[in-house]
Amino acid sequence: QVQLVESGGGLVQPGGSLRLSCAASGLTFTNYNMGWFRQAPGKGRGFVATISSSGTTVHADSVKGRFTISRDNAKNTVYLQMNSLKPEDTAVYYCHAIQSGSNVHYWGQGTQVTVSS
């Protein structure tokens, strides 16, 4: 059974920081590109960042310079470091895994991030 288990979400004040983690199991982690997506209340699910199996990263314009995606293949874990958080970052954040060169993919359960004073 493939499982993506997230942690690190919560409530933070504007300007604060959080680090999300996503631990993968049941798959060969190095064969997967990993990503983060988010869905705010009343909006569709949007792209945040991706990191390829080789370590190449892409970040959405809305988070460039503030968020950083990374991965630790030895721990089968992908991270999202979020700094300078804004109220508009409030959303459910989802971990995503997609097998390189295929359409086999998986989603995490989602974790709530709330940025508010």
Buried (B, 14 or more C-beta within 10 A) or exposed (E): EEEBBBEBBEEBEEEEEBBBBBBBEEBEBEBBBBBBBBBBEEEEBEBBBBBBBEEEEEBBEBBEEBBBBBBEEEEBBBBBBBBEBEEEBBBBBBBBBBBEEEEEEBEBEBBEBBBEE
